[in-house]
Amino acid sequence: MLISVSPMYIVILITVGTRHEGLKIARALVEEGLAACVNIAGGIDSVYRWEGKVEEGREWLLIAKTEDRLLGRVTARVRELHSYEVPEIIALRVEGGYQGYLDWVGESVATGANK
């Protein structure tokens, strides 16, 4: 059963060019209390337009779970650590889910994110 949630939880999608870069960003977000968890999905193929040309590349997808109040801080931190000129940072609202997991997300970001 899905339930509505409060506070507002989000999932942030971030692509990176290497697994090493993904681990560096994921570790920073979790250690600093900006995300409860970051999954790294490897070896995805991306097709995108950059500087007027269609490009292809291999990327890794980070999936970060956090609260919406931290989006600005997550975005700033990712931009500091990311090698791309224009990194993908897209937030999606969590419309519902298992309350025990959502509580854990909130508890995980409560202490570190208040620094």
Secondary structure, 3 states (H helix, E strand, C coil): CCECCCCCEEEEEEEECCHHHHHHHHHHHHHCCCCCEEEEEEEEEEEEEECCEEEEEEEEEEEEEEEHHHHHHHHHHHHHHCCCCCCCEEEEECCCECHHHHHHHHHHHHCHHHC
